[in-house]
Amino acid sequence: MLAWCISLAIAVVGCSRKTDANTELEKAAKALEKAEPTQTAPPPASQSAQPLQPAPSAAQAPAPVPAPAQQMNQALAAYKAGHLEDAVTRLQKLRASSAVTAEQRIALNDAMAAVMTEIYSLAAKGDARAQQAVKQYEQMQTSRETRSP
């Protein structure tokens, strides 16, 4: 299974170009910084249509989701610090986000392919952190596939 995953990761990246995970992550970070999608505000509701409700307290308000560029920078920092499992988790969550443009998604996919190629290579050499990151990645892929229609 591991050998199949390694060959799949290498095929995704492509044999014709040698990519470095750090380089691809930095490219993705730049793509996410330069093209932040804009959020449109919902149209204001008329006061007669809905009764006034008190503003939610800080305890009830959901935690704000960091911007995609910030999430990417956190994934890059985790990868560079050797926190492979954290980096993989952050990249997977960002890839699943609907808040990225097509161009950003392509950069994310390239970065993920380069990262996973390096992680699979390290795992094959016996690196425990990489092996754990591979397990995390495969679990996330499996759960994502079971949720898809």
Secondary structure, 3 states (H helix, E strand, C coil): CHHHHHHHHHHHHCCCCCCCHHHHHHHHHHHHHHCCCCCCCCCCCCCCCCCCCCCCCCCCCCCCCCCHHHHHHHHHHHHHCCCHHHHHHHHHHHHHCCCCCHHHHHHHHHHHHHHHHHHHHHHHCCCHHHHHHHHHHHHHHHHHHHHCC
